[in-house]
Amino acid sequence: MRRLATALVVAAVAGTVATLAACDRTVAGGSTDGATVFRAACASCHGERGKPPQQMAAQLGVRDLTGAEFRARRDRATIEGQVRKGSGNGRMPGFEGALTADQIEAVTAYVLTLGD
């Protein structure tokens, strides 16, 4: 049951991003402002400022991007790779193709500032 719920949430997030991209062919209106891209593509799971709603964290293991554990081991390459390809456990979808390379770089830089 938990796997089904996880799969449904992942599909919903991926569908939302795909729908946003299909509407005007761009996410966040094509903005390359990291905070703007984060709000459009990431905040539905990770929260407006990188701290996910408690239910998302508890049920799906959505990472708190402001937490000390994440901040202690974050690095640009890992964050960018996860944004591009998604998480290894399949819970976070990849955004390569939905976001431009410039948007991925911008949102990566923004994530690196969360919790500071």
PyMOL commands that set and color helices and strands:
alter all, ss='L'
color gray80, all
select helices_A, chain A and resi 2-24+27-30+34-41+43-46+54-60+68-73+76-85+101-113
alter helices_A, ss='H'
color red, helices_A
deselect
rebuild
show_as cartoon
